[in-house]
Amino acid sequence: MKKLLKLFSAMLSVTLLSVGLMAQPSSAARNDVTIQQTVTHQLQDKKQFDKVQSSVEDGIVTLTGTVDLYQDKLDAGKKVRKMKDVQGVRNLIEVAGANVPDPQLHEQLAKKLFYDRIGYYDNAFNYYTLSVKDGVVTVGSETYNDVGRDTALAIVNRMPGVKDVVDNIKVLPTSLFDDSLRVRATRAIYGDSVLGKYATDPARPIRIIVNNGHISLYGTVENEMDKTIAGIRVNSVPGAFSVENHLTVDKNDNPGM
């Protein structure tokens, strides 16, 4: 009988201990009130976040409300993510700024991207594709380095009318061999008396994309002959594994990005 009582007493103690442990909030949950106060204070301190609300559960902050620019949405999430004890951020903020028709938004972004990084070495080695659907902008293609990618995205993120951004930009691998091909391809194209005119407007270069020894040409040229000559010149570059000529011919069209 005594053994049964001792066994029952031990089981009861274990059960009560388990219930007590289950009743205790996690360390993340215990910080929720403090996190909520910090997030509210930090967001209210910035005018662009005055319509943003937040809630906290187990250290996870959920952001809702509206902002004017897509970049503001990104900044709000980044700001909260850096706060003490925050375990994660659900960024459900909506961009409720200006509503710009897709064709108009596409034109504005294309023009900005045409002139991005003019005067810098990598200008002719970046090429972008752009599409806009219901304010959602998809940016793709390839850049010479992270700087080109980041500046292009900064242009898109800060453009009024952009509701969301899909980043499909690929940063090309660092390669001394590819850099050598870029130099040789540039000399081959712009050293030609016919093609040299495409260097006069820095927004209209023939874009030279080199990826692991493979060269691709993008952009817009004035006629079929210029496209053919560009292909011939680059095909003569020693060391290139392959050449793809994607130049388009339309003097009335916007230049390739």
N, C-alpha and C positions, 0 to 999 in steps of 0.2 A: 504493500500500500504506500509506504514511504517512498519507494522507488518511482511509483506512478505519479505521486505528488511532485517529486523533484523533476521528473520528465515534463509534466504539464507546466510547471513553473518556468522551466528553461524555454519551452516552446512559446509560452506567452511573452517572455522577455524578448525573444528574437522577433516575434510578430510586432510587438510595440516599437522595437527599435527600427524595424523596416518601415513601419508606418510613419515614424518620426522623420526618417531620412527622406521618404517620398514627399513629405509635407514641406521640407526645406527647399527653397528656390535655388536654382543653379546660380553659380557665381555671376554669369552673364545677366540673369534675370534680376539679381540684387542690384545691379548697376543701372537698370532701365530708367529709373526716375532721374538719376544724375545725368545720364546720357540725354534724356529728353530735354532737360533744362538747358544743357549745353547746346544742343542742336537748335533749339528754339531761339536762344540768345544769339548764336552765331549767324543764323539765317536772317533774323530780323534786323541785324546790323547792316545788311546789304540791301539797297533799294531794289535790285533786280530780283531778289528772292522774297519780296513782301507778300506775294500771293502763293507761296509754297508752304505746305503743311507737312508735319512729320508725325510718325508714331513709332514706338520702340517695343520690341518683344524679344526677349532673350538676347539682347545686344544687337539685334538686326533692326536697322532703321529703314522704314518705308517712307519715301518721299512722294507726295502727291501735290496737286495744285497746278499752276500755270506759270510760264515765263514767256518773255517776248522773243528770245533767240534760242536756237538749238544749243549754242555755246553756253548759254546760261544754265541749261539743264545739265550739261556735262560738268560745269564748274560747281554746281550745287552738290552733285554726287561726289565729286573729287574732294570738296571741302569737308563733307561729312565723313567720308571714308578715312580721313586723316585724324579724326577726333579720338581722344582716349577712350578705350574700352569698347569702341564700335567693332562688332564682329563682321558686319557686312551691310550692304546698302541695296535696297530694292528701289530703283529709280523709275517711278511711274509718273513723273512730271510730264505734262503735255505742253507743247509749244503752241501758244495761242496768239502769236504776233500777227503781222500782216499776212493776208492771204493773197499770194501772187500767182497768176495763171502759170501753168507748167511751161508753156513755150517762152513766156517772158522770163521766167526764172532760169530756164536753160540758157537763154541768150546772155543774161547778166553774168551767170557763172562762167560760161565759156569765154566771155570777153576778159574776165578777171584772170582766168587760168592761162589765157594766151600770153598775158604780160607778166606772169609770175616768174620771179627770179631772173628778169632781164639783166644782162650785164654780168651774171655769174657763170662760171665755167660749165656748170651742169645744165644750163638752160636748154641746149639742143639735145641733151641726153635724157630728157623726161618727156613722157607722152601719156596723155590722159584720155580716157573715155568717160562720157558723161550721159546720164539719163535721168529724167525727172518724171515721177508719177505721183500725182496727188500730194505734191510737196515733199515726197521722199526722194532724196537724191542718191543715186548710186554712182560712185566714182571708182574707176578701175584703171588698168594697165600698169605701167612700170616706171619707176624713178631710179635715178642714179644712186641716190643715198636717202637716208632718213630725213634729211633737211628738206629735200624736195617734196617728199610725202607729207611731212608735217605742215609745210607752208600751204600746200594745196588744200589739205583738210581744214586748216585755219580759215581759208577763204570761204569754203563751203559752210563751215559751222557758224560763221558770223553773218552770213547773208540773210537778210530779212525774207521771210517766206519759206525758208527751209524747215520742215517739220521733223525730219529724221534723216539720218545719213547711213548708207551702207558702204563701208570701206573695203574695196576689193583691190586696193593699190598694192602692188608687189615691189618691194625694194630689191634691186638687183644685187647679186653677191659681189663682195669685194674681190677684185682680181686684177693683178698687174698685167696679165695677158689681155684681158678685156679692155683695160685702159689703153694699152698700146694699140689695139684695134680701133678704138674710138678716135684716137689721134690720127691714125692713118686714113680712116674713113672720112673724117672731117677734111683732111687735106685733099683727098681725092675728089670730094664733092665741091668744096668751095674754091679749090685751085683750078677748077674748070671755068673757062671764060663764059660759058653759057649759064652755069648754075650759080656763079658768084652773086647774082642779083638777089638770091634768097637770103643772103646774109645782111642785106641793107636794112630790112625791117626785122628787128630782133624778135618780133612776135610771130614771124613766118619762117623760122628755120625748118630745114628738112630734119625731122627728128631721127636721131641715130640711136637705136636701142641694141645694145650688145649684151648677150647673155650666154656665158660659157662658150664663147667663140662663134656664136651664131648672131648674125647681124640682120636687123629688121629696119626698114625705112618707113616712116609715117609722115603725114602732113599733106598739104595741098600744093600742087604745082599748076602752072598756067596752061600747059599743053602736054600732049602725049609724048612729044619729043623729049621734053625736059625729064619726064618720068623715065623714059628709056635710057637717056644719057646717065641719069643718077644710078640706075641699076647697073649699067655697064661699068661705070667708074668704081662702084663699091665691089663689084665682082672681081675687079682687078687687084683688090687689096690682098696682099699675101698674108696667109695665116688664118683667114676666115674659113670656118667649117661649112657655112652655108649663108646665103643671102636671100631674104624675102622682101620683095618690093611692094609695100602696101600704100604707096603714094596714090592720092586721088587727083583727078584732073577736073578742075572746075574753077575758073578764075573768078567767078562770082560767089563762090562758096566761102564760108569762114575757113581760115587756115586751121590745119590740124593742131591739136593742143600738145 
